[in-house]
Amino acid sequence: MKNLIFATAIVLSAVPAFAKKNCTDQPKDKWMKEADFKKKAEELGYKINKFKQPGSCYEIYGTNKEGKKVEVYFNPVDASIVKEEID
């Protein structure tokens, strides 16, 4: 039983590594500067409450121009939307 619990814990701890979005294959020197990206996102109508840079994405939590809560993954090279979740 202990082995089963241990094996399950190992598998579950590996899941987040595979769950990360792949937003670009470009090297970081091709990415927009963080400040430029934030300005671009705000120009698109997003209000940024929290910014993250997981894996190869820029990610924001905030609101869209309609005032709805959003979580958005962007390609950091051109600020195109890879995935958007709206509450």
C-alpha positions, -999 to +999 in steps of 0.1 A: +000+000+000+028+024+008+044+017-026+011+025-043+008+058-024+044+067-032+040+059-069+008+079-071+025+109-054+053+108-080+029+106-109+008+135-096+038+157-089+049+153-125+016+163-140+021+201-137+053+199-158+033+184-187+004+208-182+023+240-190+014+257-221+038+259-250+033+294-264+065+297-285+096+278-295+115+311-300+145+318-276+140+344-249+160+370-267+132+372-293+105+378-267+089+412-260+102+429-230+079+424-201+070+462-199+063+463-236+041+432-233+021+447-204+015+479-224+003+459-254-020+438-232-035+470-217-039+484-252-059+453-260-083+461-231-069+439-204-064+451-168-036+431-153-040+421-117-013+394-117+015+387-143+033+353-146+059+339-170+054+301-168+074+281-193+073+297-227+043+320-221+033+353-206+002+348-185-021+374-170-049+372-145-072+402-145-102+415-164-110+420-201-125+452-217-160+439-207-149+437-171-150+399-169-124+380-150-098+363-173-068+341-173-049+345-206-018+329-220+001+349-246+028+342-271+056+363-256+071+371-291+041+389-306+015+390-277-010+368-296-035+349-275-027+312-271-055+305-246-081+326-228-104+315-200-132+339-191-153+336-159 
